[in-house]
Amino acid sequence: MDFCFFLIGFKEFNKPLDNIGNITCYCGNCHNQSAHAIRTINCITLFFIPVLPFYFSKRLKCSICNASGDLNKEALSRLNEGQPVAIG
């Protein structure tokens, strides 16, 4: 008997946005100043190895409660100017 199986899954990779810096933003979920701008890449994995990226986004993510929200162009321009924004 031959057995062939594939272990396929999904993985999210987060990296701080380089051009924003380390600006701490407000989280509307847990009400702390703990949200940071990140770049998110979601990938399909094969045997825990990232194979196919399928979603790219820029978002704010809270380091305490893990709430997150996408960043639009207006919020990105405010962050580039050094002004904090909030997770809605």
PDB file with SEQRES, HELIX, SHEET and CRYST1 records, atoms N, CA, C and O in Angstrom:
SEQRES   1 A   88  MET ASP PHE CYS PHE PHE LEU ILE GLY PHE LYS GLU PHE          
SEQRES   2 A   88  ASN LYS PRO LEU ASP ASN ILE GLY ASN ILE THR CYS TYR          
SEQRES   3 A   88  CYS GLY ASN CYS HIS ASN GLN SER ALA HIS ALA ILE ARG          
SEQRES   4 A   88  THR ILE ASN CYS ILE THR LEU PHE PHE ILE PRO VAL LEU          
SEQRES   5 A   88  PRO PHE TYR PHE SER LYS ARG LEU LYS CYS SER ILE CYS          
SEQRES   6 A   88  ASN ALA SER GLY ASP LEU ASN LYS GLU ALA LEU SER ARG          
SEQRES   7 A   88  LEU ASN GLU GLY GLN PRO VAL ALA ILE GLY                      
HELIX    1 AA1 LYS A   73  ASN A   80  1                                   8    
SHEET    1 AA1 4 ILE A   8  PRO A  16  0                                        
SHEET    2 AA1 4 ALA A  35  LEU A  46 -1                                        
SHEET    3 AA1 4 ILE A  49  CYS A  62 -1                                        
SHEET    4 AA1 4 SER A  68  ASP A  70 -1                                        
SHEET    1 AA2 2 TYR A  26  CYS A  27  0                                        
SHEET    2 AA2 2 ALA A  86  ILE A  87  1                                        
CRYST1    1.000    1.000    1.000  90.00  90.00  90.00 P 1           1          
ATOM      1  N   MET A   1       0.825  -1.179   0.000  1.00  0.00           N  
ATOM      2  CA  MET A   1       0.000   0.000   0.000  1.00  0.00           C  
ATOM      3  C   MET A   1       0.873   1.249   0.000  1.00  0.00           C  
ATOM      4  O   MET A   1       1.832   1.357   0.765  1.00  0.00           O  
ATOM      5  N   ASP A   2       0.533   2.157  -0.845  1.00  0.00           N  
ATOM      6  CA  ASP A   2       1.225   3.438  -0.889  1.00  0.00           C  
ATOM      7  C   ASP A   2       0.332   4.497  -0.274  1.00  0.00           C  
ATOM      8  O   ASP A   2      -0.848   4.612  -0.607  1.00  0.00           O  
ATOM      9  N   PHE A   3       0.916   5.266   0.625  1.00  0.00           N  
ATOM     10  CA  PHE A   3       0.180   6.370   1.232  1.00  0.00           C  
ATOM     11  C   PHE A   3       0.832   7.667   0.815  1.00  0.00           C  
ATOM     12  O   PHE A   3       2.053   7.814   0.868  1.00  0.00           O  
ATOM     13  N   CYS A   4       0.022   8.582   0.410  1.00  0.00           N  
ATOM     14  CA  CYS A   4       0.501   9.899   0.023  1.00  0.00           C  
ATOM     15  C   CYS A   4      -0.418  10.923   0.672  1.00  0.00           C  
ATOM     16  O   CYS A   4      -1.625  10.920   0.431  1.00  0.00           O  
ATOM     17  N   PHE A   5       0.137  11.779   1.476  1.00  0.00           N  
ATOM     18  CA  PHE A   5      -0.674  12.817   2.093  1.00  0.00           C  
ATOM     19  C   PHE A   5       0.095  14.134   2.065  1.00  0.00           C  
ATOM     20  O   PHE A   5       1.325  14.159   2.039  1.00  0.00           O  
ATOM     21  N   PHE A   6      -0.640  15.190   2.071  1.00  0.00           N  
ATOM     22  CA  PHE A   6      -0.072  16.526   2.080  1.00  0.00           C  
ATOM     23  C   PHE A   6      -0.615  17.272   3.285  1.00  0.00           C  
ATOM     24  O   PHE A   6      -1.816  17.240   3.555  1.00  0.00           O  
ATOM     25  N   LEU A   7       0.245  17.922   3.989  1.00  0.00           N  
ATOM     26  CA  LEU A   7      -0.144  18.727   5.124  1.00  0.00           C  
ATOM     27  C   LEU A   7      -0.168  20.178   4.670  1.00  0.00           C  
ATOM     28  O   LEU A   7       0.869  20.835   4.587  1.00  0.00           O  
ATOM     29  N   ILE A   8      -1.373  20.668   4.378  1.00  0.00           N  
ATOM     30  CA  ILE A   8      -1.554  22.012   3.838  1.00  0.00           C  
ATOM     31  C   ILE A   8      -2.225  22.874   4.900  1.00  0.00           C  
ATOM     32  O   ILE A   8      -3.124  22.416   5.604  1.00  0.00           O  
ATOM     33  N   GLY A   9      -1.782  24.127   5.011  1.00  0.00           N  
ATOM     34  CA  GLY A   9      -2.371  25.040   5.983  1.00  0.00           C  
ATOM     35  C   GLY A   9      -2.220  26.478   5.548  1.00  0.00           C  
ATOM     36  O   GLY A   9      -1.824  26.768   4.419  1.00  0.00           O  
ATOM     37  N   PHE A  10      -2.545  27.382   6.469  1.00  0.00           N  
ATOM     38  CA  PHE A  10      -2.456  28.816   6.235  1.00  0.00           C  
ATOM     39  C   PHE A  10      -1.638  29.446   7.357  1.00  0.00           C  
ATOM     40  O   PHE A  10      -1.745  29.032   8.511  1.00  0.00           O  
ATOM     41  N   LYS A  11      -0.829  30.434   7.028  1.00  0.00           N  
ATOM     42  CA  LYS A  11       0.020  31.100   8.009  1.00  0.00           C  
ATOM     43  C   LYS A  11       0.041  32.592   7.724  1.00  0.00           C  
ATOM     44  O   LYS A  11       0.096  33.011   6.568  1.00  0.00           O  
ATOM     45  N   GLU A  12      -0.003  33.391   8.783  1.00  0.00           N  
ATOM     46  CA  GLU A  12       0.064  34.841   8.665  1.00  0.00           C  
ATOM     47  C   GLU A  12       1.435  35.309   9.143  1.00  0.00           C  
ATOM     48  O   GLU A  12       1.857  34.983  10.253  1.00  0.00           O  
ATOM     49  N   PHE A  13       2.127  36.074   8.299  1.00  0.00           N  
ATOM     50  CA  PHE A  13       3.427  36.622   8.637  1.00  0.00           C  
ATOM     51  C   PHE A  13       3.290  38.127   8.818  1.00  0.00           C  
ATOM     52  O   PHE A  13       2.764  38.815   7.943  1.00  0.00           O  
ATOM     53  N   ASN A  14       3.763  38.640   9.957  1.00  0.00           N  
ATOM     54  CA  ASN A  14       3.679  40.060  10.270  1.00  0.00           C  
ATOM     55  C   ASN A  14       5.075  40.645  10.388  1.00  0.00           C  
ATOM     56  O   ASN A  14       5.991  40.021  10.924  1.00  0.00           O  
ATOM     57  N   LYS A  15       5.216  41.873   9.867  1.00  0.00           N  
ATOM     58  CA  LYS A  15       6.486  42.585   9.930  1.00  0.00           C  
ATOM     59  C   LYS A  15       6.172  44.059  10.152  1.00  0.00           C  
ATOM     60  O   LYS A  15       5.260  44.587   9.517  1.00  0.00           O  
ATOM     61  N   PRO A  16       6.907  44.745  11.043  1.00  0.00           N  
ATOM     62  CA  PRO A  16       6.645  46.183  11.242  1.00  0.00           C  
ATOM     63  C   PRO A  16       6.860  46.963   9.946  1.00  0.00           C  
ATOM     64  O   PRO A  16       7.736  46.631   9.146  1.00  0.00           O  
ATOM     65  N   LEU A  17       6.057  47.994   9.751  1.00  0.00           N  
ATOM     66  CA  LEU A  17       6.227  48.858   8.582  1.00  0.00           C  
ATOM     67  C   LEU A  17       7.481  49.702   8.787  1.00  0.00           C  
ATOM     68  O   LEU A  17       7.592  50.427   9.776  1.00  0.00           O  
ATOM     69  N   ASP A  18       8.414  49.607   7.858  1.00  0.00           N  
ATOM     70  CA  ASP A  18       9.704  50.294   7.987  1.00  0.00           C  
ATOM     71  C   ASP A  18       9.580  51.809   7.893  1.00  0.00           C  
ATOM     72  O   ASP A  18      10.241  52.531   8.639  1.00  0.00           O  
ATOM     73  N   ASN A  19       8.748  52.294   6.993  1.00  0.00           N  
ATOM     74  CA  ASN A  19       8.674  53.738   6.758  1.00  0.00           C  
ATOM     75  C   ASN A  19       7.865  54.481   7.818  1.00  0.00           C  
ATOM     76  O   ASN A  19       7.881  55.711   7.840  1.00  0.00           O  
ATOM     77  N   ILE A  20       7.163  53.774   8.692  1.00  0.00           N  
ATOM     78  CA  ILE A  20       6.332  54.406   9.714  1.00  0.00           C  
ATOM     79  C   ILE A  20       7.129  54.699  10.979  1.00  0.00           C  
ATOM     80  O   ILE A  20       6.916  55.726  11.622  1.00  0.00           O  
ATOM     81  N   GLY A  21       8.018  53.830  11.328  1.00  0.00           N  
ATOM     82  CA  GLY A  21       8.739  53.985  12.589  1.00  0.00           C  
ATOM     83  C   GLY A  21       8.028  53.215  13.693  1.00  0.00           C  
ATOM     84  O   GLY A  21       7.312  52.249  13.424  1.00  0.00           O  
ATOM     85  N   ASN A  22       8.220  53.631  14.897  1.00  0.00           N  
ATOM     86  CA  ASN A  22       7.635  52.920  16.037  1.00  0.00           C  
ATOM     87  C   ASN A  22       6.598  53.801  16.720  1.00  0.00           C  
ATOM     88  O   ASN A  22       6.741  54.120  17.900  1.00  0.00           O  
ATOM     89  N   ILE A  23       5.571  54.193  16.004  1.00  0.00           N  
ATOM     90  CA  ILE A  23       4.508  55.040  16.546  1.00  0.00           C  
ATOM     91  C   ILE A  23       3.478  54.146  17.224  1.00  0.00           C  
ATOM     92  O   ILE A  23       2.918  53.246  16.598  1.00  0.00           O  
ATOM     93  N   THR A  24       3.231  54.398  18.503  1.00  0.00           N  
ATOM     94  CA  THR A  24       2.233  53.631  19.249  1.00  0.00           C  
ATOM     95  C   THR A  24       0.874  54.278  19.053  1.00  0.00           C  
ATOM     96  O   THR A  24       0.730  55.492  19.198  1.00  0.00           O  
ATOM     97  N   CYS A  25      -0.127  53.466  18.724  1.00  0.00           N  
ATOM     98  CA  CYS A  25      -1.467  53.964  18.440  1.00  0.00           C  
ATOM     99  C   CYS A  25      -2.469  53.391  19.440  1.00  0.00           C  
ATOM    100  O   CYS A  25      -2.167  52.456  20.181  1.00  0.00           O  
ATOM    101  N   TYR A  26      -3.659  53.970  19.443  1.00  0.00           N  
ATOM    102  CA  TYR A  26      -4.718  53.614  20.383  1.00  0.00           C  
ATOM    103  C   TYR A  26      -5.525  52.432  19.868  1.00  0.00           C  
ATOM    104  O   TYR A  26      -5.892  52.385  18.694  1.00  0.00           O  
ATOM    105  N   CYS A  27      -5.800  51.473  20.755  1.00  0.00           N  
ATOM    106  CA  CYS A  27      -6.655  50.331  20.426  1.00  0.00           C  
ATOM    107  C   CYS A  27      -8.046  50.601  20.979  1.00  0.00           C  
ATOM    108  O   CYS A  27      -8.208  50.786  22.185  1.00  0.00           O  
ATOM    109  N   GLY A  28      -9.041  50.626  20.117  1.00  0.00           N  
ATOM    110  CA  GLY A  28     -10.415  50.858  20.533  1.00  0.00           C  
ATOM    111  C   GLY A  28     -11.055  49.652  21.198  1.00  0.00           C  
ATOM    112  O   GLY A  28     -12.132  49.770  21.783  1.00  0.00           O  
ATOM    113  N   ASN A  29     -10.416  48.499  21.118  1.00  0.00           N  
ATOM    114  CA  ASN A  29     -10.966  47.287  21.715  1.00  0.00           C  
ATOM    115  C   ASN A  29     -10.611  47.179  23.203  1.00  0.00           C  
ATOM    116  O   ASN A  29     -11.497  46.989  24.036  1.00  0.00           O  
ATOM    117  N   CYS A  30      -9.322  47.299  23.538  1.00  0.00           N  
ATOM    118  CA  CYS A  30      -8.895  47.162  24.941  1.00  0.00           C  
ATOM    119  C   CYS A  30      -8.546  48.503  25.579  1.00  0.00           C  
ATOM    120  O   CYS A  30      -8.196  48.548  26.758  1.00  0.00           O  
ATOM    121  N   HIS A  31      -8.635  49.600  24.816  1.00  0.00           N  
ATOM    122  CA  HIS A  31      -8.421  50.963  25.304  1.00  0.00           C  
ATOM    123  C   HIS A  31      -7.016  51.188  25.843  1.00  0.00           C  
ATOM    124  O   HIS A  31      -6.845  51.876  26.850  1.00  0.00           O  
ATOM    125  N   ASN A  32      -6.011  50.621  25.192  1.00  0.00           N  
ATOM    126  CA  ASN A  32      -4.608  50.816  25.559  1.00  0.00           C  
ATOM    127  C   ASN A  32      -3.858  51.457  24.402  1.00  0.00           C  
ATOM    128  O   ASN A  32      -4.301  51.397  23.255  1.00  0.00           O  
ATOM    129  N   GLN A  33      -2.741  52.061  24.702  1.00  0.00           N  
ATOM    130  CA  GLN A  33      -1.843  52.611  23.681  1.00  0.00           C  
ATOM    131  C   GLN A  33      -0.860  51.508  23.300  1.00  0.00           C  
ATOM    132  O   GLN A  33       0.313  51.563  23.670  1.00  0.00           O  
ATOM    133  N   SER A  34      -1.333  50.511  22.563  1.00  0.00           N  
ATOM    134  CA  SER A  34      -0.507  49.336  22.303  1.00  0.00           C  
ATOM    135  C   SER A  34      -0.582  48.825  20.869  1.00  0.00           C  
ATOM    136  O   SER A  34      -0.116  47.720  20.589  1.00  0.00           O  
ATOM    137  N   ALA A  35      -1.152  49.599  19.964  1.00  0.00           N  
ATOM    138  CA  ALA A  35      -1.278  49.159  18.570  1.00  0.00           C  
ATOM    139  C   ALA A  35      -0.105  49.686  17.751  1.00  0.00           C  
ATOM    140  O   ALA A  35       0.331  50.822  17.937  1.00  0.00           O  
ATOM    141  N   HIS A  36       0.398  48.860  16.853  1.00  0.00           N  
ATOM    142  CA  HIS A  36       1.520  49.227  15.990  1.00  0.00           C  
ATOM    143  C   HIS A  36       1.177  48.893  14.542  1.00  0.00           C  
ATOM    144  O   HIS A  36       0.407  47.971  14.271  1.00  0.00           O  
ATOM    145  N   ALA A  37       1.757  49.651  13.619  1.00  0.00           N  
ATOM    146  CA  ALA A  37       1.534  49.428  12.191  1.00  0.00           C  
ATOM    147  C   ALA A  37       2.386  48.256  11.724  1.00  0.00           C  
ATOM    148  O   ALA A  37       3.587  48.201  11.987  1.00  0.00           O  
ATOM    149  N   ILE A  38       1.746  47.319  11.026  1.00  0.00           N  
ATOM    150  CA  ILE A  38       2.443  46.142  10.524  1.00  0.00           C  
ATOM    151  C   ILE A  38       2.063  45.886   9.068  1.00  0.00           C  
ATOM    152  O   ILE A  38       1.057  46.396   8.573  1.00  0.00           O  
ATOM    153  N   ARG A  39       2.881  45.094   8.401  1.00  0.00           N  
ATOM    154  CA  ARG A  39       2.597  44.597   7.056  1.00  0.00           C  
ATOM    155  C   ARG A  39       2.299  43.114   7.202  1.00  0.00           C  
ATOM    156  O   ARG A  39       3.106  42.377   7.769  1.00  0.00           O  
ATOM    157  N   THR A  40       1.171  42.671   6.709  1.00  0.00           N  
ATOM    158  CA  THR A  40       0.730  41.289   6.857  1.00  0.00           C  
ATOM    159  C   THR A  40       0.740  40.584   5.511  1.00  0.00           C  
ATOM    160  O   THR A  40       0.262  41.119   4.510  1.00  0.00           O  
ATOM    161  N   ILE A  41       1.289  39.381   5.502  1.00  0.00           N  
ATOM    162  CA  ILE A  41       1.253  38.517   4.324  1.00  0.00           C  
ATOM    163  C   ILE A  41       0.656  37.184   4.753  1.00  0.00           C  
ATOM    164  O   ILE A  41       1.184  36.532   5.654  1.00  0.00           O  
ATOM    165  N   ASN A  42      -0.425  36.777   4.128  1.00  0.00           N  
ATOM    166  CA  ASN A  42      -1.028  35.466   4.387  1.00  0.00           C  
ATOM    167  C   ASN A  42      -0.567  34.506   3.300  1.00  0.00           C  
ATOM    168  O   ASN A  42      -0.629  34.820   2.111  1.00  0.00           O  
ATOM    169  N   CYS A  43      -0.103  33.333   3.720  1.00  0.00           N  
ATOM    170  CA  CYS A  43       0.440  32.347   2.788  1.00  0.00           C  
ATOM    171  C   CYS A  43      -0.213  30.991   2.980  1.00  0.00           C  
ATOM    172  O   CYS A  43      -0.653  30.639   4.074  1.00  0.00           O  
ATOM    173  N   ILE A  44      -0.264  30.242   1.895  1.00  0.00           N  
ATOM    174  CA  ILE A  44      -0.615  28.827   1.962  1.00  0.00           C  
ATOM    175  C   ILE A  44       0.683  28.074   2.222  1.00  0.00           C  
ATOM    176  O   ILE A  44       1.694  28.323   1.566  1.00  0.00           O  
ATOM    177  N   THR A  45       0.650  27.154   3.181  1.00  0.00           N  
ATOM    178  CA  THR A  45       1.861  26.404   3.530  1.00  0.00           C  
ATOM    179  C   THR A  45       1.708  24.944   3.124  1.00  0.00           C  
ATOM    180  O   THR A  45       0.606  24.396   3.104  1.00  0.00           O  
ATOM    181  N   LEU A  46       2.819  24.344   2.810  1.00  0.00           N  
ATOM    182  CA  LEU A  46       2.893  22.923   2.493  1.00  0.00           C  
ATOM    183  C   LEU A  46       3.970  22.334   3.396  1.00  0.00           C  
ATOM    184  O   LEU A  46       5.148  22.668   3.263  1.00  0.00           O  
ATOM    185  N   PHE A  47       3.574  21.472   4.298  1.00  0.00           N  
ATOM    186  CA  PHE A  47       4.490  20.927   5.303  1.00  0.00           C  
ATOM    187  C   PHE A  47       5.175  22.051   6.081  1.00  0.00           C  
ATOM    188  O   PHE A  47       6.383  22.003   6.311  1.00  0.00           O  
ATOM    189  N   PHE A  48       4.405  23.059   6.482  1.00  0.00           N  
ATOM    190  CA  PHE A  48       4.846  24.196   7.289  1.00  0.00           C  
ATOM    191  C   PHE A  48       5.812  25.124   6.566  1.00  0.00           C  
ATOM    192  O   PHE A  48       6.423  25.981   7.205  1.00  0.00           O  
ATOM    193  N   ILE A  49       5.968  24.983   5.270  1.00  0.00           N  
ATOM    194  CA  ILE A  49       6.819  25.853   4.462  1.00  0.00           C  
ATOM    195  C   ILE A  49       5.917  26.771   3.644  1.00  0.00           C  
ATOM    196  O   ILE A  49       5.055  26.284   2.914  1.00  0.00           O  
ATOM    197  N   PRO A  50       6.098  28.109   3.750  1.00  0.00           N  
ATOM    198  CA  PRO A  50       5.264  29.019   2.956  1.00  0.00           C  
ATOM    199  C   PRO A  50       5.492  28.803   1.461  1.00  0.00           C  
ATOM    200  O   PRO A  50       6.626  28.825   0.981  1.00  0.00           O  
ATOM    201  N   VAL A  51       4.397  28.596   0.739  1.00  0.00           N  
ATOM    202  CA  VAL A  51       4.495  28.284  -0.677  1.00  0.00           C  
ATOM    203  C   VAL A  51       3.890  29.384  -1.541  1.00  0.00           C  
ATOM    204  O   VAL A  51       4.509  29.826  -2.509  1.00  0.00           O  
ATOM    205  N   LEU A  52       2.693  29.823  -1.199  1.00  0.00           N  
ATOM    206  CA  LEU A  52       1.955  30.735  -2.068  1.00  0.00           C  
ATOM    207  C   LEU A  52       1.357  31.878  -1.261  1.00  0.00           C  
ATOM    208  O   LEU A  52       0.392  31.667  -0.526  1.00  0.00           O  
ATOM    209  N   PRO A  53       1.912  33.097  -1.379  1.00  0.00           N  
ATOM    210  CA  PRO A  53       1.271  34.236  -0.711  1.00  0.00           C  
ATOM    211  C   PRO A  53       0.001  34.622  -1.464  1.00  0.00           C  
ATOM    212  O   PRO A  53      -0.012  34.669  -2.694  1.00  0.00           O  
ATOM    213  N   PHE A  54      -1.077  34.899  -0.708  1.00  0.00           N  
ATOM    214  CA  PHE A  54      -2.330  35.222  -1.394  1.00  0.00           C  
ATOM    215  C   PHE A  54      -2.985  36.491  -0.892  1.00  0.00           C  
ATOM    216  O   PHE A  54      -3.987  36.912  -1.469  1.00  0.00           O  
ATOM    217  N   TYR A  55      -2.466  37.134   0.167  1.00  0.00           N  
ATOM    218  CA  TYR A  55      -3.094  38.354   0.660  1.00  0.00           C  
ATOM    219  C   TYR A  55      -2.044  39.229   1.325  1.00  0.00           C  
ATOM    220  O   TYR A  55      -1.333  38.780   2.225  1.00  0.00           O  
ATOM    221  N   PHE A  56      -1.946  40.476   0.885  1.00  0.00           N  
ATOM    222  CA  PHE A  56      -1.024  41.452   1.445  1.00  0.00           C  
ATOM    223  C   PHE A  56      -1.852  42.597   1.997  1.00  0.00           C  
ATOM    224  O   PHE A  56      -2.795  43.048   1.347  1.00  0.00           O  
ATOM    225  N   SER A  57      -1.510  43.080   3.200  1.00  0.00           N  
ATOM    226  CA  SER A  57      -2.225  44.227   3.749  1.00  0.00           C  
ATOM    227  C   SER A  57      -1.339  44.991   4.707  1.00  0.00           C  
ATOM    228  O   SER A  57      -0.355  44.466   5.229  1.00  0.00           O  
ATOM    229  N   LYS A  58      -1.707  46.246   4.926  1.00  0.00           N  
ATOM    230  CA  LYS A  58      -1.078  47.079   5.941  1.00  0.00           C  
ATOM    231  C   LYS A  58      -2.146  47.338   6.981  1.00  0.00           C  
ATOM    232  O   LYS A  58      -3.253  47.760   6.646  1.00  0.00           O  
ATOM    233  N   ARG A  59      -1.821  47.088   8.256  1.00  0.00           N  
ATOM    234  CA  ARG A  59      -2.828  47.194   9.292  1.00  0.00           C  
ATOM    235  C   ARG A  59      -2.225  47.600  10.616  1.00  0.00           C  
ATOM    236  O   ARG A  59      -1.010  47.565  10.808  1.00  0.00           O  
ATOM    237  N   LEU A  60      -3.108  47.990  11.533  1.00  0.00           N  
ATOM    238  CA  LEU A  60      -2.730  48.222  12.924  1.00  0.00           C  
ATOM    239  C   LEU A  60      -3.088  46.976  13.697  1.00  0.00           C  
ATOM    240  O   LEU A  60      -4.172  46.421  13.517  1.00  0.00           O  
ATOM    241  N   LYS A  61      -2.187  46.527  14.559  1.00  0.00           N  
ATOM    242  CA  LYS A  61      -2.465  45.350  15.374  1.00  0.00           C  
ATOM    243  C   LYS A  61      -2.078  45.646  16.811  1.00  0.00           C  
ATOM    244  O   LYS A  61      -0.984  46.144  17.080  1.00  0.00           O  
ATOM    245  N   CYS A  62      -2.981  45.338  17.734  1.00  0.00           N  
ATOM    246  CA  CYS A  62      -2.749  45.553  19.158  1.00  0.00           C  
ATOM    247  C   CYS A  62      -1.910  44.405  19.713  1.00  0.00           C  
ATOM    248  O   CYS A  62      -2.193  43.237  19.450  1.00  0.00           O  
ATOM    249  N   SER A  63      -0.887  44.743  20.475  1.00  0.00           N  
ATOM    250  CA  SER A  63      -0.024  43.706  21.035  1.00  0.00           C  
ATOM    251  C   SER A  63      -0.602  43.092  22.311  1.00  0.00           C  
ATOM    252  O   SER A  63      -0.064  42.103  22.810  1.00  0.00           O  
ATOM    253  N   ILE A  64      -1.682  43.655  22.848  1.00  0.00           N  
ATOM    254  CA  ILE A  64      -2.285  43.113  24.063  1.00  0.00           C  
ATOM    255  C   ILE A  64      -3.462  42.185  23.730  1.00  0.00           C  
ATOM    256  O   ILE A  64      -3.486  41.030  24.155  1.00  0.00           O  
ATOM    257  N   CYS A  65      -4.430  42.695  22.974  1.00  0.00           N  
ATOM    258  CA  CYS A  65      -5.647  41.899  22.704  1.00  0.00           C  
ATOM    259  C   CYS A  65      -5.677  41.312  21.290  1.00  0.00           C  
ATOM    260  O   CYS A  65      -6.615  40.588  20.957  1.00  0.00           O  
ATOM    261  N   ASN A  66      -4.683  41.602  20.455  1.00  0.00           N  
ATOM    262  CA  ASN A  66      -4.573  41.109  19.074  1.00  0.00           C  
ATOM    263  C   ASN A  66      -5.677  41.598  18.145  1.00  0.00           C  
ATOM    264  O   ASN A  66      -5.891  41.012  17.084  1.00  0.00           O  
ATOM    265  N   ALA A  67      -6.377  42.657  18.521  1.00  0.00           N  
ATOM    266  CA  ALA A  67      -7.342  43.265  17.602  1.00  0.00           C  
ATOM    267  C   ALA A  67      -6.564  43.918  16.466  1.00  0.00           C  
ATOM    268  O   ALA A  67      -5.443  44.386  16.663  1.00  0.00           O  
ATOM    269  N   SER A  68      -7.158  43.947  15.289  1.00  0.00           N  
ATOM    270  CA  SER A  68      -6.472  44.560  14.160  1.00  0.00           C  
ATOM    271  C   SER A  68      -7.466  45.252  13.248  1.00  0.00           C  
ATOM    272  O   SER A  68      -8.658  44.947  13.252  1.00  0.00           O  
ATOM    273  N   GLY A  69      -6.959  46.177  12.478  1.00  0.00           N  
ATOM    274  CA  GLY A  69      -7.774  46.902  11.514  1.00  0.00           C  
ATOM    275  C   GLY A  69      -6.918  47.362  10.356  1.00  0.00           C  
ATOM    276  O   GLY A  69      -5.760  47.735  10.546  1.00  0.00           O  
ATOM    277  N   ASP A  70      -7.470  47.341   9.167  1.00  0.00           N  
ATOM    278  CA  ASP A  70      -6.728  47.742   7.969  1.00  0.00           C  
ATOM    279  C   ASP A  70      -6.463  49.241   7.978  1.00  0.00           C  
ATOM    280  O   ASP A  70      -7.253  50.021   8.510  1.00  0.00           O  
ATOM    281  N   LEU A  71      -5.352  49.630   7.390  1.00  0.00           N  
ATOM    282  CA  LEU A  71      -4.979  51.036   7.259  1.00  0.00           C  
ATOM    283  C   LEU A  71      -5.320  51.515   5.854  1.00  0.00           C  
ATOM    284  O   LEU A  71      -4.911  50.898   4.871  1.00  0.00           O  
ATOM    285  N   ASN A  72      -6.071  52.614   5.755  1.00  0.00           N  
ATOM    286  CA  ASN A  72      -6.350  53.203   4.449  1.00  0.00           C  
ATOM    287  C   ASN A  72      -5.283  54.243   4.131  1.00  0.00           C  
ATOM    288  O   ASN A  72      -4.385  54.465   4.943  1.00  0.00           O  
ATOM    289  N   LYS A  73      -5.359  54.872   2.993  1.00  0.00           N  
ATOM    290  CA  LYS A  73      -4.333  55.831   2.569  1.00  0.00           C  
ATOM    291  C   LYS A  73      -4.277  57.041   3.492  1.00  0.00           C  
ATOM    292  O   LYS A  73      -3.195  57.565   3.756  1.00  0.00           O  
ATOM    293  N   GLU A  74      -5.420  57.490   3.981  1.00  0.00           N  
ATOM    294  CA  GLU A  74      -5.449  58.643   4.883  1.00  0.00           C  
ATOM    295  C   GLU A  74      -4.728  58.323   6.199  1.00  0.00           C  
ATOM    296  O   GLU A  74      -3.953  59.139   6.699  1.00  0.00           O  
ATOM    297  N   ALA A  75      -4.983  57.144   6.749  1.00  0.00           N  
ATOM    298  CA  ALA A  75      -4.325  56.742   7.999  1.00  0.00           C  
ATOM    299  C   ALA A  75      -2.821  56.559   7.786  1.00  0.00           C  
ATOM    300  O   ALA A  75      -2.028  56.915   8.658  1.00  0.00           O  
ATOM    301  N   LEU A  76      -2.426  56.016   6.650  1.00  0.00           N  
ATOM    302  CA  LEU A  76      -0.998  55.864   6.351  1.00  0.00           C  
ATOM    303  C   LEU A  76      -0.299  57.211   6.224  1.00  0.00           C  
ATOM    304  O   LEU A  76       0.833  57.366   6.683  1.00  0.00           O  
ATOM    305  N   SER A  77      -0.957  58.180   5.610  1.00  0.00           N  
ATOM    306  CA  SER A  77      -0.335  59.501   5.483  1.00  0.00           C  
ATOM    307  C   SER A  77      -0.221  60.174   6.844  1.00  0.00           C  
ATOM    308  O   SER A  77       0.762  60.867   7.102  1.00  0.00           O  
ATOM    309  N   ARG A  78      -1.208  59.985   7.725  1.00  0.00           N  
ATOM    310  CA  ARG A  78      -1.112  60.529   9.081  1.00  0.00           C  
ATOM    311  C   ARG A  78       0.033  59.880   9.853  1.00  0.00           C  
ATOM    312  O   ARG A  78       0.750  60.562  10.585  1.00  0.00           O  
ATOM    313  N   LEU A  79       0.210  58.576   9.697  1.00  0.00           N  
ATOM    314  CA  LEU A  79       1.314  57.893  10.368  1.00  0.00           C  
ATOM    315  C   LEU A  79       2.664  58.350   9.826  1.00  0.00           C  
ATOM    316  O   LEU A  79       3.625  58.477  10.585  1.00  0.00           O  
ATOM    317  N   ASN A  80       2.743  58.598   8.524  1.00  0.00           N  
ATOM    318  CA  ASN A  80       3.990  59.091   7.930  1.00  0.00           C  
ATOM    319  C   ASN A  80       4.360  60.468   8.472  1.00  0.00           C  
ATOM    320  O   ASN A  80       5.539  60.814   8.551  1.00  0.00           O  
ATOM    321  N   GLU A  81       3.336  61.261   8.849  1.00  0.00           N  
ATOM    322  CA  GLU A  81       3.580  62.582   9.430  1.00  0.00           C  
ATOM    323  C   GLU A  81       3.904  62.502  10.914  1.00  0.00           C  
ATOM    324  O   GLU A  81       4.248  63.517  11.521  1.00  0.00           O  
ATOM    325  N   GLY A  82       3.801  61.312  11.517  1.00  0.00           N  
ATOM    326  CA  GLY A  82       4.119  61.152  12.937  1.00  0.00           C  
ATOM    327  C   GLY A  82       2.917  61.234  13.841  1.00  0.00           C  
ATOM    328  O   GLY A  82       3.076  61.248  15.062  1.00  0.00           O  
ATOM    329  N   GLN A  83       1.707  61.290  13.286  1.00  0.00           N  
ATOM    330  CA  GLN A  83       0.489  61.380  14.090  1.00  0.00           C  
ATOM    331  C   GLN A  83      -0.070  59.984  14.325  1.00  0.00           C  
ATOM    332  O   GLN A  83      -0.178  59.205  13.378  1.00  0.00           O  
ATOM    333  N   PRO A  84      -0.428  59.647  15.559  1.00  0.00           N  
ATOM    334  CA  PRO A  84      -1.008  58.325  15.813  1.00  0.00           C  
ATOM    335  C   PRO A  84      -2.456  58.251  15.309  1.00  0.00           C  
ATOM    336  O   PRO A  84      -3.148  59.265  15.221  1.00  0.00           O  
ATOM    337  N   VAL A  85      -2.887  57.059  14.989  1.00  0.00           N  
ATOM    338  CA  VAL A  85      -4.262  56.786  14.592  1.00  0.00           C  
ATOM    339  C   VAL A  85      -4.803  55.709  15.534  1.00  0.00           C  
ATOM    340  O   VAL A  85      -4.073  55.219  16.396  1.00  0.00           O  
ATOM    341  N   ALA A  86      -6.066  55.340  15.377  1.00  0.00           N  
ATOM    342  CA  ALA A  86      -6.680  54.359  16.273  1.00  0.00           C  
ATOM    343  C   ALA A  86      -7.287  53.217  15.493  1.00  0.00           C  
ATOM    344  O   ALA A  86      -7.696  53.377  14.343  1.00  0.00           O  
ATOM    345  N   ILE A  87      -7.343  52.051  16.137  1.00  0.00           N  
ATOM    346  CA  ILE A  87      -8.074  50.910  15.575  1.00  0.00           C  
ATOM    347  C   ILE A  87      -9.548  51.175  15.829  1.00  0.00           C  
ATOM    348  O   ILE A  87      -9.946  51.436  16.964  1.00  0.00           O  
ATOM    349  N   GLY A  88     -10.360  51.110  14.783  1.00  0.00           N  
ATOM    350  CA  GLY A  88     -11.775  51.438  14.899  1.00  0.00           C  
ATOM    351  C   GLY A  88     -12.635  50.429  15.480  1.00  0.00           C  
ATOM    352  O   GLY A  88     -13.841  50.644  15.606  1.00  0.00           O  
TER     353      GLY A  88                                                      
END                                                                             
